[in-house]
Amino acid sequence: MTTKDYALGFIGIGLMGQPMTLRLLDAGFQVNVWNRSADKLTTVAQAGARACNSIAALVAASEVILLCLADTSVVETVVNEQIIPHGSAGKLIIDLSSIAPETTRQLADSVKQRCGMHWLDAPVSGGTAGAEQGSLAIMAGGEAEDIAVARHVLQPLYSRLTHMGPVGSGQATKICNQMIVSCNVLVIAEMMALAERAGVDSAKIPEALAGGFADSKPLQIVAPEMAADQFEPVKWRVKTLLKDLNMAGALASAHGSAMPMSGLAAQLMQLHGSRGFLEQDPSTLIKLYRSV
């Protein structure tokens, strides 16, 4: 079986799922798709994806099933209620979602025991721009033979795929990634608000800091948006960072590890979300500091 012979199933055609599906189609893969809101399938269907009217139909028609879903509970529901009853031995689930590592291990055991399917956790980092450009960083947990399949199948999507260890390791690594991203975005917002109050032309901050120790991809993405009050289109969401910070807290508690910085970040993200920004882009965090 050549790489292009794999029939892929993609569940979750949202902010990240749509550009990833389009890149897989461009690479020549057959992609079967399903989404809770069927209207979101229009773009990928027009590009050649096969829209399925149920997850059962998608699983039956696919050898590798990709998940890109909102959170742990959604993945649990889809896997337990829709995939396992229709799964079969020899098929592979690649979970691109960001969910709890312990739940990941439980689901991997369940699908193997109940229907013989394999599991790979492969959360991604790089946002919608990375998905569109095929430059995502993927941190994966699973068996070596499944990693080899993922490297081929996901090749149109990433610039780097790192095997972090057994199932669950990818999700733990993604939590570490999100601790850094979340704290970074919060301090960028804090810094931009201070620059404005100090009379600095904040729009010049990203250029001024480019290449220095303070530079980062989040700085170059969100700082210009903060300076220009340009918060749409939404490329990622406050609720996503909050969800990941809460998972970081649970993971730290389970392992007796301190996380004072990320704990404070979770509180600030929760405060911002409670003011009506959960569905908004994290660049709106500048408003949290302007209101102080």
C-alpha positions in Angstrom: 0.0 0.0 0.0 1.5 3.3 -1.0 1.0 6.5 1.0 -1.6 7.9 -1.3 -3.6 4.6 -1.0 -4.6 5.3 2.6 -8.2 6.3 2.8 -8.4 9.0 5.5 -11.3 10.0 7.6 -11.3 13.5 9.2 -13.7 14.3 12.1 -13.9 17.9 13.1 -13.8 20.5 10.3 -13.3 23.7 12.3 -10.7 26.4 12.4 -7.8 23.9 12.2 -9.6 21.0 10.6 -10.6 22.8 7.4 -7.1 24.0 6.4 -5.6 20.6 7.3 -8.1 18.7 5.3 -7.5 21.0 2.3 -3.8 20.3 2.4 -4.4 16.6 2.6 -6.6 16.8 -0.4 -4.0 18.9 -2.3 -1.5 16.1 -1.5 -3.7 13.6 -3.3 -5.3 11.7 -0.4 -8.8 10.5 -0.4 -10.4 12.2 2.6 -13.8 11.3 4.1 -15.1 14.0 6.3 -17.8 14.5 9.1 -18.6 17.5 11.2 -21.4 18.1 13.8 -22.4 21.2 11.8 -22.7 19.9 8.3 -22.6 23.4 6.8 -18.9 23.6 7.6 -18.2 20.8 5.1 -19.0 22.9 2.1 -15.5 24.2 1.4 -13.7 20.8 1.8 -16.4 19.0 -0.2 -16.0 21.4 -3.0 -12.3 20.7 -2.9 -12.9 17.0 -3.3 -13.6 15.6 0.2 -16.3 13.0 0.5 -18.9 14.2 3.1 -20.3 11.4 5.2 -23.7 11.5 6.8 -22.5 9.7 10.0 -19.3 8.8 11.8 -20.2 5.2 11.3 -20.0 5.7 7.5 -16.8 7.5 7.8 -15.1 4.8 9.9 -16.3 2.1 7.5 -14.8 4.0 4.5 -11.5 5.0 6.2 -8.3 3.2 7.2 -6.8 6.1 9.2 -9.2 8.3 11.2 -8.1 11.8 12.2 -9.7 13.6 15.1 -9.6 17.4 15.5 -12.1 18.1 18.2 -12.7 20.7 20.9 -11.9 19.0 24.2 -11.5 15.8 26.1 -15.2 15.2 26.7 -16.0 15.6 23.0 -13.3 13.1 22.0 -14.5 10.6 24.6 -18.1 10.8 23.3 -17.1 10.4 19.7 -14.8 7.5 20.3 -16.9 5.6 22.8 -20.3 6.1 21.1 -19.4 6.3 17.4 -16.0 5.0 16.5 -15.6 1.9 18.8 -18.9 0.3 17.8 -18.0 0.5 14.1 -14.2 0.1 14.3 -12.2 -2.9 13.1 -8.7 -4.3 13.6 -5.9 -2.8 11.6 -7.2 0.8 11.5 -5.5 3.7 13.2 -6.9 6.7 15.1 -4.7 9.8 15.0 -5.9 12.3 17.6 -4.9 15.8 16.6 -7.0 17.3 19.4 -5.5 18.6 22.7 -6.9 16.5 25.5 -6.0 15.0 28.9 -3.1 12.6 28.7 -4.7 10.1 31.2 -7.9 10.0 29.1 -5.8 9.5 26.0 -4.2 6.4 27.6 -7.6 5.1 28.6 -9.1 5.6 25.2 -6.1 3.9 23.5 -6.6 0.9 25.7 -10.3 0.8 25.1 -10.2 1.0 21.3 -7.5 -1.7 21.2 -9.4 -4.1 23.5 -12.9 -3.5 22.1 -12.3 -3.2 18.3 -8.6 -3.8 17.7 -7.8 -0.3 16.5 -4.5 1.5 17.2 -4.2 5.0 18.7 -1.7 7.8 18.2 -2.0 11.1 20.0 -0.6 13.8 17.8 -1.6 17.3 19.0 -0.4 20.2 16.9 1.1 23.7 17.4 1.3 26.5 15.0 -2.3 27.8 14.7 -4.3 28.3 11.6 -1.4 29.8 9.8 0.7 26.7 10.4 -2.2 24.5 9.2 -2.6 26.6 6.0 1.1 26.6 5.3 1.8 23.0 6.3 4.3 24.1 8.9 2.8 22.7 12.1 4.8 21.2 14.9 3.4 17.9 15.9 4.3 16.1 19.2 3.3 12.5 19.0 2.8 9.6 21.4 2.4 6.0 20.4 4.1 2.9 18.9 6.9 3.2 16.4 5.0 1.5 13.6 2.1 3.9 14.0 4.5 6.9 14.1 5.8 5.7 10.7 2.3 5.8 9.3 1.6 9.2 10.8 4.8 10.7 9.3 3.6 9.8 5.8 -0.1 10.6 6.3 0.5 13.9 8.0 3.5 15.0 5.9 1.5 17.7 4.1 0.7 19.3 7.5 4.0 19.6 9.4 7.5 21.0 9.4 8.4 18.8 12.4 6.9 15.7 13.9 8.6 14.4 17.1 8.0 11.1 18.7 7.8 11.9 22.4 7.3 8.4 23.8 4.3 6.1 24.4 0.6 7.0 24.1 -0.1 10.1 26.1 3.3 11.6 25.7 2.2 13.8 22.9 -0.6 15.3 24.9 1.7 15.9 27.9 4.1 17.7 25.6 1.3 19.8 24.1 0.3 20.9 27.7 3.9 22.0 28.2 3.7 23.9 24.9 0.5 25.7 25.9 1.9 26.7 29.3 4.6 28.7 27.5 2.2 30.1 24.8 -0.4 31.2 27.3 2.1 32.9 29.7 3.8 34.5 26.7 0.6 36.0 25.2 -0.5 37.3 28.7 2.8 39.1 29.2 2.7 40.5 25.7 -0.7 42.0 26.4 0.7 43.4 29.7 3.7 44.8 28.0 1.7 46.4 25.1 -0.7 48.1 27.6 2.3 49.5 29.5 3.9 50.7 26.3 0.8 52.5 25.3 0.5 54.2 28.7 4.2 55.2 28.6 3.7 57.0 25.3 5.5 54.4 23.1 4.3 53.8 19.6 3.3 50.2 20.4 2.9 49.3 16.7 6.7 49.5 16.4 7.3 47.0 19.3 7.3 43.8 17.2 9.8 45.3 14.8 12.0 46.7 17.6 12.2 43.4 19.4 12.5 41.2 16.3 15.6 38.9 16.6 16.2 39.7 20.2 15.7 37.5 23.3 12.2 38.8 23.7 11.1 37.9 20.2 8.7 35.0 19.6 6.1 33.9 17.1 3.3 35.0 19.4 4.8 38.5 19.7 5.0 38.9 15.9 1.4 37.6 15.5 -0.6 39.1 18.4 1.3 42.4 19.2 0.4 44.0 15.9 -3.2 43.0 16.3 -3.2 44.4 19.8 -1.7 47.7 18.6 -4.2 48.0 15.8 -7.2 46.8 17.9 -7.7 44.2 15.1 -9.2 41.1 16.8 -10.9 39.4 13.8 -10.9 37.0 12.1 -10.6 34.7 15.1 -7.6 32.4 14.5 -7.7 30.7 17.9 -9.7 31.2 21.0 -9.3 32.2 24.6 -11.3 29.2 25.8 -8.8 26.9 24.1 -5.9 28.3 26.1 -7.9 28.2 29.3 -8.8 24.6 28.7 -5.2 23.7 28.2 -4.1 25.7 31.3 -6.7 23.8 33.3 -5.3 20.5 32.0 -1.8 21.7 33.0 -3.0 22.3 36.5 -4.5 18.8 36.7 -1.3 17.3 35.3 0.9 19.2 37.7 -1.3 18.2 40.6 -1.1 14.5 39.6 2.7 14.6 39.6 3.2 16.9 42.6 4.7 19.7 40.4 4.5 23.4 41.2 3.2 25.7 38.4 2.8 29.2 39.9 3.2 31.1 36.7 0.8 29.0 34.7 -1.6 28.9 37.6 -1.7 32.7 37.6 -2.1 32.6 33.8 -5.1 30.3 34.2 -6.7 32.8 36.7 -6.2 35.7 34.4 -7.5 33.8 31.3 -10.5 32.8 33.4 -11.1 36.4 34.3 -10.9 37.5 30.7 -13.2 34.7 29.6 -15.8 35.6 32.2 -16.0 39.1 30.6 -17.4 37.6 27.4 -14.2 36.8 25.6 -14.1 33.0 25.7 -14.9 32.7 22.0 -12.6 35.6 21.0 -9.0 35.7 19.8 -6.3 35.8 22.6 -5.2 39.1 21.1 -8.2 40.6 22.9 -6.2 40.1 26.2 -4.9 43.6 25.7 -8.3 44.7 26.9 -7.8 43.0 30.2 -4.9 45.2 31.0 -6.3 48.4 29.5 -9.2 48.0 31.9 -7.0 47.9 35.0 
